[in-house]
Amino acid sequence: MNKFIHKIRIKLAHYQAKLLLAFLFCTLVPIISIGILSYNQSYNIAKKQITDAAVSSANQINTQINSRIAQVENVSDALQYNMYTLLQSDKMQTTDYIDRFTEVRNNIDLFKSTFNFCHIYAFLNSDQLGNNEFLYFFPISQMSPLGISKKVLSQIGTHSLWLKETNIVLPYIFDNTRTPKNGIACCRAQVNHITGTVDYAFLIFLNEDELLKILNYSSSTPINTYILSQSGAIIVSSSPKTDPHITAEAAKESVSNSNRIRTVSHYVCYCLSLSNGWYQITEIPEAYIFKSTLGIIKWILLSLLLFIPLI
C-alpha cells in the first residue's frame, strides 16, 4: 500500500501531472458550481410557481366554502326566528299552533330545496305537538344519537355550533336506501337557563360529498387540502388516507401572525381560516416540487457529461 502511494506521489510530482490537475480543477469547479447554482435557482422557481398556483386554488376554495358557510348562517338566522315564534305559539290555542307549525314546516322544506341542503332537523320537547312528525321534526331525545348533548347545547348561546356528523340516516322519503351519510352540521338551540331544559334546537346538515367536490377540483396533483377543526380533528380531506402534517395550534399561529406559508415535515403548508372558526390547510409535498425539476437535473448532468470530456 505504501509503495502504491509512493508511486502516485512520484507521478504527481511531474510538471505534466500538475498541469493536468490544475486544468481539471479550473474547469470542473466552475462547471459543477454553475450546475449546482442552476439547479438551485430552477428549484426555487419551480417551488414558487407550484406554491403560487396552490395558493391561488386554496383562496378560491376558501371563498367558496366561506360563501356556503355564510349561506347556512343566514338560513340559521331565519330558522331561529321561525322556531322562536313556534315556541311562543305553543302557549296559544291549538289551531293557532297547528297553523304556525305548518308554516314553519313549509319554510324548512323551502330552505332545504332552495339551498340544496342534505337535510334540516328540528327538535322539539316531547310535550310539544308535532315533535314526532319524523320528517323534519323530531323529539329532543333524538339529538343524543347525533352526538349532541344538552351540555353542548347550553354552550351555544346565540352563535352556531359547527360539528362533524357521521352515519346520519335520512328519513325514508328522502333516501329509501337508508345509506348512512357523513357531513358537517350547523346547530343552534335555545336553552332555558332557569330550568336547564332545551326549548328547541335545529340542525342544518351538509353532505360530505359537497365539500369534497370543492376540495377535489384540483385532485390531479398530490397536493392535499383539508379542513381542520379548532380541536385538531379532520372534518373533511381531499386525501382521506393522508394524515395532516400541521396541528390546529400551528395553523392558528400561522393565521394570526399572517405567516400563512410554512414548511413542516417536508411539506409546504398554506393555512387559511374559515368564517366558522375552522382552518383550511393546503399541503404541497416537497417531493412533488423536486419531481418537477427532474428534467432540469437530467439536462445539467447531460451537459456535464458532454462538456467535461470535450474540454
TAURJO-V678545 format. One record per backbone hydrogen bond with DSSP energy under -0.5 kcal/mol. NH is the residue of the N-H (numbers start at 1). CO is the residue of the C=O. Records with the same first field share a line. If there is no record, write none. Layout:
BEGIN
NH = CO, CO
END
This chain:
BEGIN
5 = 1
6 = 2
7 = 3
8 = 4
9 = 5
10 = 6
11 = 7
12 = 8
13 = 9
14 = 11
18 = 14
19 = 15
20 = 16
21 = 17
22 = 18
23 = 19
24 = 20
25 = 21
26 = 22
27 = 23
28 = 24
29 = 25
31 = 27
32 = 28
33 = 29
34 = 30
35 = 31
36 = 32
37 = 33
38 = 34
39 = 35
40 = 36
41 = 37
42 = 38
43 = 39
44 = 40
45 = 41
46 = 42
47 = 43
48 = 44
49 = 45
50 = 46
51 = 47
52 = 48
53 = 49
54 = 50
55 = 51
56 = 52
57 = 53
58 = 54
59 = 55
60 = 56
61 = 57
62 = 58
63 = 59
64 = 60
65 = 61
66 = 62
67 = 63
68 = 64
69 = 65
70 = 66
71 = 67
72 = 68
73 = 69
74 = 70
75 = 71
76 = 72
77 = 73
78 = 74
79 = 75
80 = 76
81 = 77
82 = 78
83 = 79
84 = 80
85 = 81
86 = 82
87 = 83
88 = 84
89 = 85
90 = 86
91 = 88
92 = 89
97 = 93
98 = 94
99 = 95
100 = 96
101 = 97
102 = 98
103 = 99
104 = 100
105 = 101
106 = 102
107 = 103
108 = 104
109 = 105
110 = 106
111 = 107
112 = 108
113 = 109
114 = 110
115 = 111
117 = 112
118 = 205
119 = 205
121 = 203
122 = 136
123 = 201
124 = 138
125 = 199
128 = 125
131 = 128
133 = 130
134 = 137
138 = 122
140 = 124
142 = 139
143 = 140
144 = 141
146 = 143
147 = 144
148 = 143
149 = 147
153 = 149
154 = 150
155 = 152
156 = 153
157 = 153
159 = 156
161 = 187
162 = 160
163 = 185
165 = 183
168 = 181
170 = 168
174 = 171
175 = 171
178 = 175
181 = 168
183 = 165
184 = 206
185 = 163
186 = 204
187 = 161, 185
188 = 202
190 = 200
192 = 197
193 = 191
196 = 192
199 = 190, 197
200 = 190
201 = 123
202 = 188
203 = 121
204 = 186
205 = 119, 203
206 = 184
208 = 182
210 = 207
211 = 207
212 = 208
213 = 209
214 = 210
215 = 211
216 = 212
217 = 214
218 = 215
219 = 216
221 = 218
224 = 283
226 = 281
227 = 236
228 = 279
229 = 233
232 = 229
235 = 227, 233
236 = 227
238 = 225
242 = 239
243 = 241
251 = 247
252 = 248
253 = 249
254 = 250
255 = 251
256 = 252
257 = 253
258 = 255
259 = 254
260 = 258
262 = 260, 269
264 = 262, 267
267 = 264
268 = 284
269 = 262, 267
270 = 282
271 = 260, 269
272 = 280
274 = 278
277 = 274
279 = 228
280 = 272
281 = 226, 279
282 = 270
283 = 224
284 = 268
285 = 283
286 = 266
288 = 285
289 = 285
290 = 286
291 = 287
292 = 288
293 = 289, 290
294 = 291
297 = 293
298 = 294
299 = 295
300 = 296
301 = 297
302 = 298
303 = 299
304 = 300
305 = 301
306 = 302
307 = 303
308 = 304
309 = 305
310 = 306
311 = 307
END
